[in-house]
Amino acid sequence: MSESNNDDYPSFTAQDVKISDKSTVFQGFFRVERCRLRHKLYAGGWSSTMVREIFERGHAVAVLPYNPATDELVLIEQFRAGAMVDNRSPWLLEIIAGMIDKNQNAEQTARREALEEAGLELGELWPMLSYFSSPGGSTERVQLFLGQLTGPVQPGIYGLAAEHEDIKVQLLPRADALQLLAEGKIDNAATVIALQWLSLHLTEVRSAWSTNAVD
């Protein structure tokens, strides 16, 4: 068996896509673009021309506040219209998140959202990873951060009334959050990924943040 080379992935580049037409077919709070395109094929040559609609919603940040001294983290609960399916509750338990404003970078957005959605002023922000939320039809990329809790958490109701936010803040032991994840009660991508990342990097995080974490 030949050894794989990470330099071989992905097989193609952005230059291997040809866009013949691109137009806006919907413009509201979000935008939908329609593209006519073709791309190179693994077997050689080019695909036939196809039409794809792309959801342009901008990019987002999500942050998981964590206190390594107490092994507690903050999650928020709020209504999500897209979760109104299968007769399940559309109130989800999530990490803090928001869209990146054009006048702010990802870290500034994370700090703004932590204050607005949970009343938290975070210490150090630890970049976890970034990922495409739904690359089959959206350009959105989500940057995840671990946020250092450096002050007390006040559970309660937060959010901006102007944005129809009604957000309940929950301070949970990390073990409880992982149990909810195992039971399928946490089922949104950013929260699942962030909790799993923290589990993988827990020793490293505790070592780095142990000197100035809040009891």
C-alpha positions as CSV (number, residue, x, y, z in Angstrom):
1,M,0.0,0.0,0.0
2,S,1.4,3.4,-1.0
3,E,1.8,6.1,1.6
4,S,-0.6,9.0,1.4
5,N,0.7,12.5,1.1
6,N,-1.3,15.3,2.6
7,D,0.0,17.6,-0.1
8,D,-2.2,15.6,-2.6
9,Y,-5.4,16.8,-1.0
10,P,-7.6,18.4,-2.2
11,S,-7.1,17.1,-5.8
12,F,-8.1,20.3,-7.5
13,T,-7.9,24.1,-6.9
14,A,-10.2,27.1,-7.3
15,Q,-8.8,27.4,-10.8
16,D,-10.5,24.1,-11.7
17,V,-14.0,25.6,-11.6
18,K,-15.4,27.8,-14.4
19,I,-18.3,30.1,-13.5
20,S,-20.2,31.2,-16.6
21,D,-22.9,33.2,-14.9
22,K,-23.7,34.4,-11.3
23,S,-26.8,36.3,-10.3
24,T,-28.7,37.3,-7.1
25,V,-32.1,35.5,-7.0
26,F,-33.1,36.6,-3.5
27,Q,-32.0,39.5,-1.3
28,G,-33.4,39.8,2.3
29,F,-31.7,39.5,5.6
30,F,-29.6,36.9,3.7
31,R,-28.8,36.5,0.0
32,V,-29.1,33.6,-2.4
33,E,-26.9,33.5,-5.5
34,R,-27.5,31.3,-8.6
35,C,-24.4,30.1,-10.4
36,R,-23.9,28.3,-13.7
37,L,-20.7,26.4,-13.5
38,R,-18.6,23.4,-14.5
39,H,-15.6,21.8,-12.9
40,K,-12.8,19.3,-13.6
41,L,-13.5,15.6,-13.1
42,Y,-11.4,13.0,-11.4
43,A,-11.5,10.8,-14.5
44,G,-10.3,13.7,-16.6
45,G,-12.0,16.5,-18.6
46,W,-14.8,18.7,-17.5
47,S,-18.3,18.3,-16.1
48,S,-21.3,19.5,-18.1
49,T,-22.7,22.9,-17.0
50,M,-24.8,22.8,-13.9
51,V,-26.8,25.3,-11.9
52,R,-26.3,25.7,-8.1
53,E,-28.0,28.0,-5.7
54,I,-25.7,29.3,-2.9
55,F,-26.9,30.7,0.4
56,E,-24.8,33.7,1.3
57,R,-25.2,34.5,5.0
58,G,-21.7,35.7,5.9
59,H,-19.4,34.1,8.4
60,A,-19.9,33.4,12.1
61,V,-18.1,33.0,15.4
62,A,-19.0,30.7,18.2
63,V,-17.4,30.6,21.7
64,L,-17.5,28.1,24.6
65,P,-16.8,29.8,27.9
66,Y,-14.9,27.5,30.2
67,N,-13.4,27.6,33.8
68,P,-10.7,24.9,34.2
69,A,-10.5,25.5,38.0
70,T,-14.1,24.5,38.5
71,D,-14.5,22.4,35.3
72,E,-17.6,24.3,34.5
73,L,-18.8,25.8,31.2
74,V,-21.5,28.1,30.0
75,L,-24.2,27.1,27.5
76,I,-27.2,29.1,26.4
77,E,-30.7,28.1,25.5
78,Q,-32.8,29.9,22.9
79,F,-35.5,29.4,20.3
80,R,-34.4,28.5,16.8
81,A,-36.9,28.7,13.9
82,G,-34.9,26.2,11.8
83,A,-35.3,23.5,14.5
84,M,-39.1,23.5,14.1
85,V,-39.2,20.0,12.6
86,D,-40.4,16.5,13.6
87,N,-42.5,17.8,16.5
88,R,-39.3,18.4,18.6
89,S,-38.7,21.4,20.8
90,P,-37.1,24.2,18.8
91,W,-35.3,25.5,21.9
92,L,-31.7,24.4,21.6
93,L,-28.8,24.3,24.1
94,E,-25.9,25.9,22.4
95,I,-22.6,27.7,22.8
96,I,-22.6,31.5,22.3
97,A,-22.5,32.5,18.6
98,G,-23.1,35.4,16.2
99,M,-22.4,36.7,12.7
100,I,-19.1,38.5,12.2
101,D,-19.8,42.2,11.7
102,K,-18.0,43.9,8.8
103,N,-16.4,46.3,11.2
104,Q,-15.1,43.6,13.6
105,N,-12.8,40.6,13.4
106,A,-13.7,37.2,14.7
107,E,-12.2,37.7,18.2
108,Q,-14.0,41.0,18.6
109,T,-17.3,39.4,17.5
110,A,-16.8,36.6,20.0
111,R,-16.3,39.1,22.9
112,R,-19.3,41.1,21.8
113,E,-21.6,38.1,21.6
114,A,-20.4,36.8,25.0
115,L,-21.4,40.1,26.6
116,E,-24.7,40.4,24.7
117,E,-25.9,36.8,25.1
118,A,-24.5,35.9,28.5
119,G,-23.3,39.0,30.3
120,L,-19.7,37.7,30.2
121,E,-16.4,39.5,29.8
122,L,-14.0,36.8,28.7
123,G,-10.3,36.5,29.4
124,E,-8.1,34.8,26.8
125,L,-9.7,33.4,23.6
126,W,-8.3,30.1,22.4
127,P,-8.9,29.5,18.7
128,M,-10.2,25.9,18.4
129,L,-10.8,25.5,14.6
130,S,-13.0,26.7,11.8
131,Y,-15.3,24.8,9.5
132,F,-17.8,25.1,6.7
133,S,-21.3,24.8,8.3
134,S,-23.0,23.4,5.2
135,P,-20.7,23.5,2.1
136,G,-23.2,21.8,-0.2
137,G,-25.2,25.0,-0.4
138,S,-23.7,27.8,1.8
139,T,-20.5,29.8,2.0
140,E,-20.7,30.2,5.7
141,R,-17.6,29.4,7.7
142,V,-17.7,29.2,11.5
143,Q,-14.7,30.1,13.7
144,L,-14.8,28.4,17.1
145,F,-13.1,29.8,20.3
146,L,-12.7,28.5,23.8
147,G,-13.3,31.5,26.1
148,Q,-11.6,31.8,29.5
149,L,-14.0,32.6,32.3
150,T,-12.3,35.2,34.5
151,G,-15.2,36.4,36.5
152,P,-18.4,35.0,38.1
153,V,-21.3,33.8,35.9
154,Q,-24.7,35.2,36.6
155,P,-27.3,32.7,35.2
156,G,-30.3,34.5,33.9
157,I,-32.0,35.9,30.8
158,Y,-30.0,37.8,28.3
159,G,-30.0,39.0,24.6
160,L,-31.0,42.1,22.6
161,A,-34.7,42.8,22.5
162,A,-34.2,44.6,19.2
163,E,-33.0,41.3,17.7
164,H,-35.8,39.3,19.4
165,E,-33.3,37.5,21.5
166,D,-34.6,35.7,24.6
167,I,-31.6,33.8,25.9
168,K,-31.3,31.7,29.0
169,V,-27.8,31.2,30.4
170,Q,-26.8,27.9,32.0
171,L,-23.6,27.2,34.0
172,L,-23.0,23.5,33.9
173,P,-20.3,21.1,35.0
174,R,-18.4,19.9,31.9
175,A,-19.4,16.3,32.8
176,D,-23.1,17.2,32.7
177,A,-22.7,18.9,29.3
178,L,-21.0,15.7,27.9
179,Q,-23.8,13.6,29.3
180,L,-26.3,15.8,27.5
181,L,-24.3,15.4,24.4
182,A,-24.2,11.6,24.8
183,E,-28.0,11.6,25.2
184,G,-28.5,13.5,22.0
185,K,-29.9,16.5,23.8
186,I,-27.2,18.7,22.3
187,D,-27.5,18.3,18.6
188,N,-26.2,21.5,16.9
189,A,-22.9,21.4,15.1
190,A,-20.9,24.2,16.8
191,T,-21.7,22.9,20.3
192,V,-21.0,19.3,19.4
193,I,-17.6,20.2,17.8
194,A,-16.6,22.6,20.6
195,L,-17.4,20.1,23.4
196,Q,-15.5,17.3,21.6
197,W,-12.5,19.7,21.0
198,L,-12.4,20.5,24.7
199,S,-12.4,16.8,25.6
200,L,-9.4,16.2,23.2
201,H,-7.4,19.2,24.5
202,L,-8.5,19.3,28.1
203,T,-5.1,18.6,29.6
204,E,-3.4,21.3,27.5
205,V,-6.1,23.9,28.3
206,R,-6.0,23.2,32.1
207,S,-2.2,23.5,32.1
208,A,-2.2,26.8,30.2
209,W,-5.1,28.4,32.1
210,S,-4.6,27.0,35.6
211,T,-2.7,30.0,37.0
212,N,-5.4,32.6,36.4
213,A,-8.7,30.7,36.3
214,V,-11.5,31.8,38.6
215,D,-12.6,29.5,41.4
